[in-house]
C-alpha cells in the first residue's frame, strides 16, 4: 500500500494528454518493489532510473493483465469526457489562436523595430537636402522634397488605402490621395499599390511632399559651453529644439549640425519654441542619461526670468497649486485640484510702471508650469499667446477660475487660433505626413494668431523665376526598407571654420573652439534654389513675414546649476529695468 501512496505524485493541474504526470517514480509501486526497509522484513530493492513520463505511462497502459489504479482510471475517463465537450474544444481552439496571435504580434514588433531602424535619421543626406537663406531678419529654408512615413494603425488593418486617407486625412479630397497613389508618391513598403489595396499590419506608408518650413529668427545660436560630453547654448526665441510639426531644418539640432558641425546631439531637456535661454545637449548617451537623471531627481536648480503684466508684489511669492493637462494633443494646462503637485517661487526684480520683471524658480517640472502659475496669480506673461488670453474667461483664469468645461475650452482655443501649432502641438505623424494641405489643420505656424503668415500680404517679388519640379518616385529597395534618395536641391558650400567671438566666454568658460562653420556661405536669396511643385498648396500662396514681436515670448531660462556645475546666460534686452515696450507696429 505504501507503493500505491506514491501515486500522490500526480499533478492534477497538468493532466493535458496525461503527459504531465509528475512523481511517476511512484509507478514503481505498482510492481510492489518500492517498500521501505524494515517494513515486515521486506528488503527494499534499488529503484531503477525513472523512464520518460510518457514512456512510463505507456508501459502502464499496455498491461491489460494488470488493472489500472483507480486514480489513473478516473483521470483518463475525465479527460476523455472533457475532450468531447464542445466547451472544452472551443476553449482549446481559443487558446491555440491566442498563442498564434501572440507569436505573430511578437514577430510584427520585431519587424517594426527593424523597419524603424532603417528609416532615415539625421544623416548627412538629411542635413544636405536643402539650405538656408536670410531675408528680413529671418532664417528661411528653401522648399524641399521630404518623405513622411508612418506604420499602419490597428484600426486601418483590412481597410482600403484610399478609404483610409479619405476618412482619416481630410486635408485633401479623396481625388488628391488617389492621384498620389497612382503617381507613386504615396506607397506601401516603398512599393506602388492600387487604390483598392487593403492595408496589413506592419505596412509602412510613405508619402513624398514638397515641404515648406516656417521662418525663424536669423539670430545666431550663442555657444555657452562645449566639451567632449556636453554642449550648452543660449537658444534664441522662435527656434524649436528639435524637428516637430512644420519645423525640421529650422531647429536648434539641425542648425548646430549644419553650421557648427555639432552632430548627433542628445536632448537632455526642452524649451518651448517661443522661450529663449539655456539649452543643454549631451554628446554621449552616458552624459545625457546622467544629466536627465539629475533633472528627474530634482538635483538641478533652475532660474527663469520673465516679464509679466502689472505690478507684481514685492514680497517673495510661492505658488503650490497643482497643474493638470487639459489636452496633450494641443498642449494646454490649467490649475486643478486633480492635477499633479507643483511648486514655483517668484521674486520681483523690477517694475517700470506697466510691467514687472520676475525671477522664477520652478521646483517641479510640469508642462507650462511657470506660465500657468503666473496666470493663476493674475500676472500672466505679457506676450504669452496662450495663457494671456480671454479664451480662459474675462479674468484669464486668475485664481483658477475657468467657467467652461475642458472640452469647450479646447474647442474655443482651436476655433479662435485657427488650430495653429502655437497651442503646443509638436506634430503628429498621423496628421502631418500628407502635406501640403489647408492652413486649418494642426500645423505649427510659428507663434500666435497674430504672427500667422497672411496670404493677403505678398512677399517682395523675386527677380528671377524659381525652378518648377516634380517629386521623385519612391522605389522599393533591393534589400530591406530604406528611404529613397531624395535629390539635393543645391550643393552645400564646403565648410571652413570661421572664428567668431563668444560673448558668453567670460561667463561660463567656453573656450570658443567650436565656431560657426558657414565658410562665408552666401545667405542671400537665390531664385534658382527655390523650387515649385504644381501640386503643392503652399507653392500657390504667398505669406507675409512674421514681425519681430511675433517671434518671442518674454520668458527666458537664465541659470541652471547641478552637482558640480553651473551655466548662466546674459539677461535678454526685455528683462532690463529701463526697458520699455516697443511700438506695436514694429
TAFENSUL-V647967 format. One record per residue. N is the residue number from 0. PSI is psi in whole degrees, -180 to 180 (NA if undefined). BURIAL is 1 if it has 24 or more other C-alpha atoms within 12 Angstrom, else 0. Layout:
# TAFENSUL-V647967
n=N psi=PSI burial=BURIAL
n=N psi=PSI burial=BURIAL
This chain:
# TAFENSUL-V647967
n=0 psi=-27 burial=0
n=1 psi=-33 burial=0
n=2 psi=-39 burial=0
n=3 psi=-31 burial=1
n=4 psi=-24 burial=0
n=5 psi=-14 burial=1
n=6 psi=-9 burial=1
n=7 psi=-9 burial=0
n=8 psi=-5 burial=0
n=9 psi=127 burial=1
n=10 psi=105 burial=0
n=11 psi=-20 burial=0
n=12 psi=-5 burial=0
n=13 psi=40 burial=0
n=14 psi=-8 burial=1
n=15 psi=111 burial=0
n=16 psi=4 burial=0
n=17 psi=20 burial=1
n=18 psi=-8 burial=0
n=19 psi=17 burial=0
n=20 psi=122 burial=1
n=21 psi=157 burial=1
n=22 psi=31 burial=1
n=23 psi=-8 burial=1
n=24 psi=-25 burial=1
n=25 psi=-21 burial=1
n=26 psi=-24 burial=1
n=27 psi=-26 burial=1
n=28 psi=-20 burial=1
n=29 psi=-25 burial=1
n=30 psi=4 burial=0
n=31 psi=24 burial=0
n=32 psi=-18 burial=1
n=33 psi=83 burial=1
n=34 psi=143 burial=1
n=35 psi=143 burial=0
n=36 psi=139 burial=0
n=37 psi=-3 burial=0
n=38 psi=99 burial=0
n=39 psi=21 burial=0
n=40 psi=5 burial=0
n=41 psi=132 burial=0
n=42 psi=128 burial=0
n=43 psi=124 burial=0
n=44 psi=149 burial=0
n=45 psi=136 burial=0
n=46 psi=124 burial=0
n=47 psi=162 burial=0
n=48 psi=139 burial=0
n=49 psi=130 burial=0
n=50 psi=170 burial=0
n=51 psi=139 burial=0
n=52 psi=-43 burial=1
n=53 psi=-41 burial=0
n=54 psi=-42 burial=0
n=55 psi=-43 burial=1
n=56 psi=-41 burial=1
n=57 psi=-40 burial=0
n=58 psi=-39 burial=0
n=59 psi=-46 burial=1
n=60 psi=-21 burial=0
n=61 psi=11 burial=0
n=62 psi=80 burial=0
n=63 psi=-25 burial=0
n=64 psi=-11 burial=0
n=65 psi=121 burial=0
n=66 psi=146 burial=0
n=67 psi=144 burial=1
n=68 psi=143 burial=1
n=69 psi=-40 burial=0
n=70 psi=-42 burial=0
n=71 psi=-42 burial=1
n=72 psi=-41 burial=0
n=73 psi=-40 burial=0
n=74 psi=-40 burial=1
n=75 psi=-43 burial=1
n=76 psi=-43 burial=0
n=77 psi=-39 burial=0
n=78 psi=-42 burial=0
n=79 psi=-41 burial=0
n=80 psi=-40 burial=0
n=81 psi=-37 burial=0
n=82 psi=-28 burial=0
n=83 psi=2 burial=0
n=84 psi=130 burial=0
n=85 psi=-38 burial=0
n=86 psi=-40 burial=0
n=87 psi=-46 burial=0
n=88 psi=-38 burial=0
n=89 psi=-44 burial=0
n=90 psi=-37 burial=0
n=91 psi=-44 burial=0
n=92 psi=-41 burial=0
n=93 psi=-43 burial=0
n=94 psi=-41 burial=0
n=95 psi=-41 burial=0
n=96 psi=-42 burial=0
n=97 psi=-37 burial=0
n=98 psi=-41 burial=0
n=99 psi=-40 burial=0
n=100 psi=-44 burial=0
n=101 psi=-39 burial=0
n=102 psi=-43 burial=0
n=103 psi=-40 burial=0
n=104 psi=-44 burial=0
n=105 psi=-41 burial=0
n=106 psi=-43 burial=0
n=107 psi=-39 burial=0
n=108 psi=-40 burial=0
n=109 psi=-41 burial=0
n=110 psi=-42 burial=0
n=111 psi=-42 burial=1
n=112 psi=-41 burial=0
n=113 psi=-39 burial=0
n=114 psi=-43 burial=1
n=115 psi=-37 burial=0
n=116 psi=-27 burial=0
n=117 psi=-5 burial=0
n=118 psi=155 burial=1
n=119 psi=140 burial=0
n=120 psi=-150 burial=0
n=121 psi=70 burial=1
n=122 psi=171 burial=0
n=123 psi=-37 burial=0
n=124 psi=-41 burial=0
n=125 psi=-39 burial=1
n=126 psi=-34 burial=1
n=127 psi=11 burial=1
n=128 psi=-15 burial=1
n=129 psi=-178 burial=1
n=130 psi=175 burial=1
n=131 psi=158 burial=1
n=132 psi=153 burial=1
n=133 psi=130 burial=1
n=134 psi=131 burial=1
n=135 psi=37 burial=0
n=136 psi=16 burial=0
n=137 psi=142 burial=1
n=138 psi=122 burial=1
n=139 psi=159 burial=1
n=140 psi=131 burial=1
n=141 psi=135 burial=1
n=142 psi=149 burial=1
n=143 psi=162 burial=1
n=144 psi=136 burial=1
n=145 psi=144 burial=1
n=146 psi=112 burial=1
n=147 psi=138 burial=1
n=148 psi=150 burial=1
n=149 psi=151 burial=1
n=150 psi=152 burial=1
n=151 psi=129 burial=1
n=152 psi=156 burial=0
n=153 psi=-38 burial=0
n=154 psi=-13 burial=0
n=155 psi=-19 burial=1
n=156 psi=130 burial=0
n=157 psi=-10 burial=0
n=158 psi=154 burial=0
n=159 psi=140 burial=1
n=160 psi=-40 burial=1
n=161 psi=-40 burial=1
n=162 psi=-39 burial=1
n=163 psi=-48 burial=1
n=164 psi=-29 burial=1
n=165 psi=-30 burial=0
n=166 psi=-42 burial=0
n=167 psi=-33 burial=1
n=168 psi=90 burial=1
n=169 psi=14 burial=1
n=170 psi=-27 burial=1
n=171 psi=156 burial=1
n=172 psi=163 burial=0
n=173 psi=-31 burial=0
n=174 psi=-33 burial=0
n=175 psi=-42 burial=1
n=176 psi=-34 burial=1
n=177 psi=-40 burial=1
n=178 psi=-43 burial=0
n=179 psi=-42 burial=1
n=180 psi=-45 burial=1
n=181 psi=-30 burial=0
n=182 psi=-13 burial=1
n=183 psi=10 burial=1
n=184 psi=-14 burial=1
n=185 psi=112 burial=1
n=186 psi=168 burial=1
n=187 psi=122 burial=1
n=188 psi=36 burial=1
n=189 psi=28 burial=1
n=190 psi=146 burial=1
n=191 psi=145 burial=1
n=192 psi=167 burial=1
n=193 psi=163 burial=0
n=194 psi=-18 burial=1
n=195 psi=15 burial=0
n=196 psi=135 burial=1
n=197 psi=126 burial=0
n=198 psi=144 burial=1
n=199 psi=161 burial=0
n=200 psi=136 burial=1
n=201 psi=7 burial=1
n=202 psi=136 burial=1
n=203 psi=115 burial=1
n=204 psi=137 burial=1
n=205 psi=140 burial=1
n=206 psi=129 burial=1
n=207 psi=130 burial=1
n=208 psi=157 burial=1
n=209 psi=103 burial=1
n=210 psi=131 burial=1
n=211 psi=132 burial=1
n=212 psi=158 burial=1
n=213 psi=139 burial=1
n=214 psi=150 burial=1
n=215 psi=175 burial=1
n=216 psi=148 burial=1
n=217 psi=4 burial=1
n=218 psi=145 burial=1
n=219 psi=161 burial=1
n=220 psi=103 burial=1
n=221 psi=137 burial=1
n=222 psi=123 burial=1
n=223 psi=-42 burial=1
n=224 psi=139 burial=1
n=225 psi=127 burial=1
n=226 psi=-169 burial=0
n=227 psi=-15 burial=0
n=228 psi=-23 burial=0
n=229 psi=143 burial=1
n=230 psi=127 burial=1
n=231 psi=129 burial=1
n=232 psi=163 burial=1
n=233 psi=94 burial=1
n=234 psi=125 burial=1
n=235 psi=152 burial=1
n=236 psi=153 burial=1
n=237 psi=-11 burial=1
n=238 psi=119 burial=1
n=239 psi=156 burial=1
n=240 psi=-48 burial=1
n=241 psi=169 burial=1
n=242 psi=132 burial=1
n=243 psi=144 burial=1
n=244 psi=-120 burial=1
n=245 psi=16 burial=1
n=246 psi=134 burial=1
n=247 psi=-71 burial=1
n=248 psi=-29 burial=1
n=249 psi=55 burial=1
n=250 psi=161 burial=1
n=251 psi=-45 burial=1
n=252 psi=-37 burial=1
n=253 psi=-42 burial=1
n=254 psi=-43 burial=1
n=255 psi=-37 burial=1
n=256 psi=-42 burial=1
n=257 psi=-32 burial=1
n=258 psi=-21 burial=1
n=259 psi=-2 burial=1
n=260 psi=29 burial=1
n=261 psi=97 burial=1
n=262 psi=165 burial=1
n=263 psi=37 burial=1
n=264 psi=146 burial=1
n=265 psi=123 burial=1
n=266 psi=134 burial=1
n=267 psi=-36 burial=1
n=268 psi=178 burial=1
n=269 psi=158 burial=1
n=270 psi=145 burial=1
n=271 psi=154 burial=1
n=272 psi=-41 burial=1
n=273 psi=-6 burial=1
n=274 psi=141 burial=1
n=275 psi=172 burial=1
n=276 psi=-163 burial=1
n=277 psi=133 burial=1
n=278 psi=125 burial=1
n=279 psi=138 burial=1
n=280 psi=144 burial=1
n=281 psi=140 burial=1
n=282 psi=-10 burial=1
n=283 psi=150 burial=0
n=284 psi=-38 burial=0
n=285 psi=-47 burial=0
n=286 psi=-40 burial=0
n=287 psi=-44 burial=1
n=288 psi=-40 burial=0
n=289 psi=-46 burial=1
n=290 psi=-39 burial=1
n=291 psi=-41 burial=1
n=292 psi=-39 burial=0
n=293 psi=-41 burial=0
n=294 psi=-43 burial=1
n=295 psi=-37 burial=0
n=296 psi=11 burial=0
n=297 psi=40 burial=0
n=298 psi=-7 burial=0
n=299 psi=129 burial=1
n=300 psi=129 burial=1
n=301 psi=140 burial=1
n=302 psi=128 burial=1
n=303 psi=158 burial=1
n=304 psi=143 burial=1
n=305 psi=165 burial=1
n=306 psi=124 burial=1
n=307 psi=164 burial=1
n=308 psi=142 burial=1
n=309 psi=-174 burial=0
n=310 psi=101 burial=1
n=311 psi=143 burial=1
n=312 psi=149 burial=0
n=313 psi=-37 burial=0
n=314 psi=162 burial=0
n=315 psi=131 burial=0
n=316 psi=136 burial=0
n=317 psi=128 burial=1
n=318 psi=125 burial=1
n=319 psi=21 burial=1
n=320 psi=134 burial=1
n=321 psi=149 burial=1
n=322 psi=136 burial=1
n=323 psi=155 burial=1
n=324 psi=121 burial=1
n=325 psi=-41 burial=1
n=326 psi=119 burial=0
n=327 psi=-30 burial=0
n=328 psi=-45 burial=0
n=329 psi=1 burial=1
n=330 psi=56 burial=1
n=331 psi=135 burial=1
n=332 psi=168 burial=1
n=333 psi=162 burial=1
n=334 psi=132 burial=1
n=335 psi=146 burial=1
n=336 psi=-26 burial=0
n=337 psi=4 burial=0
n=338 psi=-175 burial=0
n=339 psi=152 burial=0
n=340 psi=141 burial=0
n=341 psi=153 burial=1
n=342 psi=124 burial=1
n=343 psi=134 burial=1
n=344 psi=142 burial=1
n=345 psi=142 burial=1
n=346 psi=123 burial=1
n=347 psi=135 burial=1
n=348 psi=-37 burial=1
n=349 psi=165 burial=1
n=350 psi=127 burial=1
n=351 psi=16 burial=1
n=352 psi=-18 burial=0
n=353 psi=-43 burial=0
n=354 psi=160 burial=1
n=355 psi=144 burial=1
n=356 psi=127 burial=1
n=357 psi=135 burial=1
n=358 psi=132 burial=1
n=359 psi=135 burial=1
n=360 psi=95 burial=1
n=361 psi=129 burial=1
n=362 psi=-10 burial=1
n=363 psi=170 burial=1
n=364 psi=51 burial=1
n=365 psi=156 burial=1
n=366 psi=128 burial=1
n=367 psi=30 burial=1
n=368 psi=-50 burial=1
n=369 psi=-45 burial=1
n=370 psi=-42 burial=1
n=371 psi=-41 burial=1
n=372 psi=-39 burial=1
n=373 psi=-39 burial=1
n=374 psi=-43 burial=1
n=375 psi=-40 burial=1
n=376 psi=-13 burial=1
n=377 psi=16 burial=1
n=378 psi=68 burial=1
n=379 psi=155 burial=1
n=380 psi=137 burial=1
n=381 psi=-51 burial=1
n=382 psi=34 burial=1
n=383 psi=112 burial=1
n=384 psi=-15 burial=1
n=385 psi=-58 burial=1
n=386 psi=-9 burial=1
n=387 psi=62 burial=1
n=388 psi=141 burial=1
n=389 psi=1 burial=0
n=390 psi=-24 burial=1
n=391 psi=-3 burial=1
n=392 psi=169 burial=0
n=393 psi=-29 burial=0
n=394 psi=10 burial=0
n=395 psi=41 burial=1
n=396 psi=23 burial=1
n=397 psi=135 burial=1
n=398 psi=11 burial=1
n=399 psi=13 burial=1
n=400 psi=112 burial=0
n=401 psi=104 burial=1
n=402 psi=56 burial=0
n=403 psi=158 burial=0
n=404 psi=163 burial=0
n=405 psi=-41 burial=0
n=406 psi=-42 burial=0
n=407 psi=-38 burial=0
n=408 psi=-44 burial=1
n=409 psi=-47 burial=1
n=410 psi=-39 burial=0
n=411 psi=-40 burial=0
n=412 psi=-46 burial=1
n=413 psi=-40 burial=1
n=414 psi=-48 burial=0
n=415 psi=-41 burial=1
n=416 psi=16 burial=1
n=417 psi=33 burial=1
n=418 psi=40 burial=1
n=419 psi=160 burial=1
n=420 psi=0 burial=1
n=421 psi=-17 burial=1
n=422 psi=-18 burial=1
n=423 psi=-7 burial=1
n=424 psi=130 burial=1
n=425 psi=6 burial=1
n=426 psi=105 burial=1
n=427 psi=128 burial=1
n=428 psi=-31 burial=1
n=429 psi=-28 burial=1
n=430 psi=-11 burial=1
n=431 psi=-1 burial=1
n=432 psi=-14 burial=1
n=433 psi=69 burial=1
n=434 psi=158 burial=1
n=435 psi=162 burial=1
n=436 psi=179 burial=1
n=437 psi=154 burial=0
n=438 psi=-9 burial=1
n=439 psi=-6 burial=0
n=440 psi=173 burial=1
n=441 psi=65 burial=1
n=442 psi=150 burial=1
n=443 psi=123 burial=1
n=444 psi=-6 burial=1
n=445 psi=64 burial=1
n=446 psi=-151 burial=1
n=447 psi=-176 burial=1
n=448 psi=-30 burial=1
n=449 psi=-19 burial=1
n=450 psi=18 burial=1
n=451 psi=128 burial=1
n=452 psi=127 burial=1
n=453 psi=124 burial=0
n=454 psi=-11 burial=0
n=455 psi=-20 burial=0
n=456 psi=118 burial=0
n=457 psi=148 burial=0
n=458 psi=165 burial=0
n=459 psi=136 burial=0
n=460 psi=146 burial=0
n=461 psi=156 burial=0
n=462 psi=-38 burial=0
n=463 psi=169 burial=0
n=464 psi=131 burial=0
n=465 psi=164 burial=0
n=466 psi=138 burial=0
n=467 psi=126 burial=0
n=468 psi=170 burial=0
n=469 psi=149 burial=0
n=470 psi=145 burial=1
n=471 psi=151 burial=1
n=472 psi=134 burial=1
n=473 psi=132 burial=1
n=474 psi=135 burial=1
n=475 psi=129 burial=0
n=476 psi=160 burial=0
n=477 psi=-36 burial=0
n=478 psi=119 burial=0
n=479 psi=-170 burial=0
n=480 psi=128 burial=1
n=481 psi=156 burial=1
n=482 psi=139 burial=1
n=483 psi=151 burial=1
n=484 psi=117 burial=1
n=485 psi=127 burial=1
n=486 psi=136 burial=0
n=487 psi=134 burial=1
n=488 psi=-33 burial=1
n=489 psi=149 burial=0
n=490 psi=140 burial=0
n=491 psi=134 burial=1
n=492 psi=146 burial=0
n=493 psi=142 burial=0
n=494 psi=120 burial=0
n=495 psi=136 burial=0
n=496 psi=137 burial=0
n=497 psi=104 burial=0
n=498 psi=132 burial=0
n=499 psi=146 burial=0
n=500 psi=145 burial=0
n=501 psi=111 burial=1
n=502 psi=-16 burial=0
n=503 psi=8 burial=1
n=504 psi=-48 burial=1
n=505 psi=-25 burial=0
n=506 psi=-40 burial=0
n=507 psi=4 burial=1
n=508 psi=18 burial=0
n=509 psi=129 burial=1
n=510 psi=-4 burial=0
n=511 psi=17 burial=1
n=512 psi=-23 burial=1
n=513 psi=116 burial=1
n=514 psi=166 burial=1
n=515 psi=135 burial=1
n=516 psi=49 burial=1
n=517 psi=-9 burial=1
n=518 psi=30 burial=0
n=519 psi=24 burial=0
n=520 psi=143 burial=0
n=521 psi=113 burial=0
n=522 psi=10 burial=1
n=523 psi=151 burial=0
n=524 psi=133 burial=1
n=525 psi=112 burial=1
n=526 psi=-32 burial=0
n=527 psi=-13 burial=0
n=528 psi=-11 burial=1
n=529 psi=129 burial=1
n=530 psi=152 burial=1
n=531 psi=133 burial=1
n=532 psi=128 burial=1
n=533 psi=-22 burial=0
n=534 psi=3 burial=1
n=535 psi=122 burial=1
n=536 psi=-42 burial=1
n=537 psi=-35 burial=1
n=538 psi=-20 burial=1
n=539 psi=-5 burial=0
n=540 psi=137 burial=0
n=541 psi=135 burial=0
n=542 psi=150 burial=1
n=543 psi=154 burial=0
n=544 psi=145 burial=1
n=545 psi=148 burial=1
n=546 psi=161 burial=1
n=547 psi=-38 burial=1
n=548 psi=-20 burial=1
n=549 psi=-11 burial=1
n=550 psi=5 burial=1
n=551 psi=146 burial=1
n=552 psi=139 burial=1
n=553 psi=66 burial=1
n=554 psi=126 burial=1
n=555 psi=131 burial=1
n=556 psi=106 burial=1
n=557 psi=-46 burial=1
n=558 psi=134 burial=1
n=559 psi=137 burial=1
n=560 psi=143 burial=1
n=561 psi=-167 burial=0
n=562 psi=102 burial=0
n=563 psi=11 burial=0
n=564 psi=157 burial=0
n=565 psi=137 burial=0
n=566 psi=146 burial=1
n=567 psi=150 burial=1
n=568 psi=173 burial=1
n=569 psi=158 burial=1
n=570 psi=137 burial=1
n=571 psi=159 burial=1
n=572 psi=-41 burial=0
n=573 psi=-9 burial=1
n=574 psi=-3 burial=1
n=575 psi=150 burial=0
n=576 psi=-37 burial=0
n=577 psi=10 burial=0
n=578 psi=143 burial=0
n=579 psi=148 burial=0
n=580 psi=126 burial=1
n=581 psi=166 burial=0
n=582 psi=135 burial=0
n=583 psi=-20 burial=0
n=584 psi=-2 burial=0
n=585 psi=NA burial=0
